Amino acid sequence: MIDKAKGEWDGEERSLFLAPMSGVSELPYRLLARECGADVTITEFTSSSALSREVANSWARLESHVDERPFIPQIFGGNPDEMVIAAKMLDETADIIDLNFGCPAPKVTKICAGAALMGTADDLVAMTESIISEVNSPVSAKMRLGTGAGPDTVLDISTRLEGIGVQRLCVHGRTLKQRYSGIADWDSIANVVSSVEVPVIANGDVFDTKSARDCLEATHASGLMIGRGAIGRPSVFAEIKVGLGWMQQEELPWADDNWFASDETTRIFQTRKWCWNRYIEIANSTTGLRPKWMMRHAVAFTKGLPGAKKVRMMMHTHTEPEDFAASVTNYLEQGCSES
C-alpha cells in the first residue's frame, strides 16, 4: 500500500503524486490526473473541525470513487481531539490517512494548524501519536522545512514521526515564511531521506522532466509530489514519465496520428483539449458538472494560450454548465486547427 523506501536513484521509475490542493484536486480532477499518469492522488486538505461537526461541504471534499485506490484523505487542524475524531471517522474508508503539517495559508496557520505546527514539534508529534493509536489505517504526513522563524525543524520531526509509526513522509522544500517564494531546498529534503527508513516524497519546484530528474538526483526521494506544476496541466505526469523513459510516447492517451504529425503548439492545444473533454466526462459520471470547479479549471487549462483572455471573458456569458464546457472545448478545438 505504501512504497518501500528506496536507495540512490539510478533512473528507475518512482511514484508521482498529485499534491492535495484546495480548489484544484477535487474528485474528477484526481481521477483525470490518474488517467494522465499520476500514481497517487490525495484529496483536498480538509478541516478536522468541520469533519468532526459533520459539515456537509467538508465531507463533500472527501468524495472518492472505486477507481481511486489508494484513497488518501488529508486532514488538518490545531485541536488534537478533533484531529483524532476526524481520523477515526475516516478510518473505515481510507486506505491511508494523511496529516497536513505543510499548508502555509493564514486561515490555517492562525489556528496553529498546517505548517504552523512545525514550530511546536512536541504538539505535532503528540497529536500524530494520538491519531496512530486510534486508527487502523496507515498514517502519513506532509510537512515543510520549518516555520522560518528559527532553525528548521523538519529533520528532528521526521525522525520522531518515524519512531511513533508514521509510514510515509512528504517534505516541501520551503518554510512557512517562504510560502511559495524562492527556490525549494532539495538538499534539506535529501537530509531527511538519508536520516529515516520510511519513504520520503519530495515536493517543490517540479514542473517538467528536467526538474523531476534534477530533484530525484538531488534527493533520491522515493517519489515526487507535484502541485502547481499540475494545475491546468494534468498531462505533466505522463510527460515526465515519457521524458524519463518510464513509458512510451505512444502510450499517451491523447497521442493519436494527428498529435504525432503536429507542431509543438498544436500538440499543446490537442493535449489540453483531450484533458478538458475527459475532465467533463469524468465529472458527468461522478459528481456532476459543478460551475465553480469548471471555472477554476477552465482558467488554468487555457492559461498562456493565444486568445485565452478573450475566451475566458466569453465563458462568463454561459448560464448552463454544459454550454460553458462546450465553449472551452470549442476554443481548444479552434486552437488545434489554427496553430
N, C-alpha and C positions, 0 to 999 in steps of 0.2 A: 504493500500500500504506500509506503514511503521509501523513496530511493535510498539505497545504502550510500554512505559517504564514500567518495572516490578519491584516488590519489591525484598525482600530477596529470594535467590534461595534455593528451597527445593527439588531439584531433578527433577522438571518438565522440559519438553522439551523447549529449547530456540534455536533461529536460528543460523545456522552455515553458515559462509560466506567464499567464496574463495577470497583471497586478490587480488587486482589488481597488477599484476607483469609483467613488461616489458619482452617480450620474452618468457613468460610462459602462461599467461591467454588470449591467442587468442581464437577466437570463438569456434573451435572444442574442445579445452580443457575445456572451460567453460561449454559447453553442456555435455561433458563427466562428469565433476565434478557434474553437476546437477543429472545425472543418478546414480552417486556414492554417493548421499546423501547430497550434498551441497544445502542449501535452497536458497541462494542468491549468485549471481556472479556479478562481476564488471569488466568492460573492462580494458585492459592495460591502464596505465596512459598516456595521450596524450597531446602534446603541444598545448596550445590555440593559440599560434602564428602561428603554422603550419596550424591549422584548419582554422583560420581566413583568411589565404592566400590560402586556398583550396588546400593544398598539398595532392596529391592523396594517397601517402603511409600512411600519418597520418589518413586520413579518412578511409583507409582500416583497421586500428586498431579498428575501432568502428563498424565493421560489426556486425549485430545481426541476430536473427532468431526468428520465431514465437514461438518456444519452450523456448525462453529465456525471461521470464517475472518474475519479473520486469526487464526491460532493463535499466541498470545504466552505462552510460558512465562517465569516470573520466577524468577531465582535470586539467592541471597545467599551471602556468605562473606567471611572475612577473609584467606584464603590465596589469593594471586593465581594460583598454579599450579592449584589446584583449581577456581577460577572459570574458567580457560581450558579445562581438561579438560571441565568440565560444559557449557560453551558449545559446544564442538566436538561433544560427544555429541548436543546438541540441534539442531545446525545443519541437518541434513538435513530434519527435520520442522517446524522452526519457521518461521513467516513473519517474525517479529520476535523478538529475544531482549531481554528487559527485565531491567535490573540494579537490584536493590533497595539503595538508599542512604538509605532513609527509615524502616525499621522501628525503633521505639524499645524493643521488648521486651528486657528484661535478658538473656534467654538468647541473643539475637542480638548485642547490643552488647558483651557481655562477651568475645566473641572478636574484637572490633574489626571487626564487620560491621554491615550496615544503616546506621542513622543515625550510628553512632559514626565511620564513615569521613568524615563531613562535617567532622570535626576534624582529619583528616590528608589535606588536599587533594592533596598530591603523590602519596600512595599510591593514593588513589581514581582520580586521572587516569591514573596509570601502569597500574593494573590494567585500567581500561577500554580503554586504548590496546592493551594486550596482547591483550585479547579481540577487539577490532575487527580486529587484524592476522591473527587465526587463523580467523575465520569469514566466510562469505559473506552470512549473514543481516544485515539492518539491526539496529542496536543502539539501544535507547532506555534511559532511566534515570529512576528515580523518587527524589526527594530531599526533604529537609526544609530549613528555612532555615539550619540550623547545629546545633551541639550545645547551645547556650545557655550554654556556659562561657566565651564570649568573643564577639567580633563575628561576625555572621552571615557565612557563607562561600558561600552559595548563588550569589550573583551572580558571584563570581570563578570558582567551579567550573563554573557553567553556560557561561560564555564559553569556558573551557578545553575543556570537553567538546564544545562545538560545533566548536571548532578541530581536534579529533582525529577528528571524523566521527560523533559521536552524532547520530541523525537526529530524535529527539523527546525532549522533557523533560517530566516531570510534577513539579510542586512542591506539596508540602503546606505550608500557611502557618503551620506551628508548628516549634519547635525540638525536638530530642531531649529536653531537660529538661522541656519542657511536656507531652510525650506528647499527651494529648487534652484538656488543660485550657485554660482561657482562650479567647480568640477568635482564629480564624485571621486571619493578617495578609495580606489580599488586596493591600495596597499593595506589599508586598515581592514578591509574585508579579508584579504589574504591572511592577515594575522589571526583572524577568527578561524578561518578554515584550518590553519595549521595547529590551532590550540584546542580544538574539540574533535570528537569522533563522530558526532552526528552530521548528517548532510547540512551544508550551508549553501543557500541560494544567494547569488549576487544580484543586487538591484542598483540601478543608477547609470544613466548615460549610455544605455544600449539601445541603438536606433536602427542598426543595419548589420550586414555581415561583418564589416571591418570592426565595428565596435564590439560585436559579440565575440569575435576571435580574440581581440585585444583583451577584453575583460576575462575570458577564460584563461588566456595565457598568463595574465597578471595575478588572478586569484585562485585558479584551479578549483573553482567552486563546483558543486555537484549539479548546478543548473543556473539558469539566468531568468530573472523576472523582468518583464518589460511592461512599462506603464505608459508614459507619454508617447513613446515610440509606436504604440499600438492604437492610439486614438485616431480614428478615421483610416487606419491602415492595418486592419486585422491580417492582411496578407504578409505582414512583416515576418511572421513566424515561419511560414513556408519559404519565404525569400531567403531568410537566414539559413535554413536547412539546405536549400539548394546551393547557396554560396559556400557553405562549409562541407559540401559533399555528402550530406546526410540523406538527401533524397534527390531524385532526378527531376529536371525541369519538366519533363513530360508528365510527371505526376501532379503538377499544379492543377487544381480543379478548373481554373479559368483559362488554361493554356490550350486553346484549340488551334486549328490551322491558321485562322486569321490573326490570332495573337502572335504566333511564331513569325508570320510574314510582315508584322507591323514594326514601325519605328518605336523608339522608347516612349515618346509622349503618348502615342496611340495605345501602347500597352498599358500605360498608367490608367488611362480612361477605361479601357476594357476590363482591367483588373478591378477597378473600383465599381464599375457597373455590375460585374458579377457579384461582388461582395454586397453591394447595396441591395440588389434584387434578392439575393439569398437571405439577407437580413430580414427583408419584408416577408419572405416565405416562412421563415422560422417564427417570426413574431405572430403571423397569422395563425400558425398551427399550435402556438403555445399560449402566450399572454394576450394575444390580440394586438392590434396596432394602437400604440399609445402616442398621441401627438407630441407630448413633451420629450419623450425619448427620441422620436423620429427627428424632431427639430435639431436636437443636440448632435445626433449622428450625421444628419444631412450637412450641417455646417462643417463638421470635421471631415467628412468624406469628400467635400468639394473644395476644401481649403487649399489654396495655392494653385488651383487650376484656372486656366484662362476663362474669363467671364463669370467666375464663381460669385463675385459680389453681386452682380446683377441678378443672377438666378436665385440667390438667397433672398433678395428683396421680393422676388416674384412668389417665392414659396409662401409668404405670409398672406397671399390673396386666396389661398385654398382653404375652405372650411371643412372639407371632408378628408379624413386621413388617407383614403385611397387615392384621391386626386393629388394630394401632397406627395405621396410616394411616387406616383406616376410622373410628376413634374421633375423630380430628381432623376429618375430613370431616363426621361427624355433628354435632359441636359447632358447626362453622361453618354447617351447614345449618340447625340449630335457631336459630342467631342470625339467619339470614336471615328466618325465619318469625316470630320473636318481637319483633324490634326495630321 
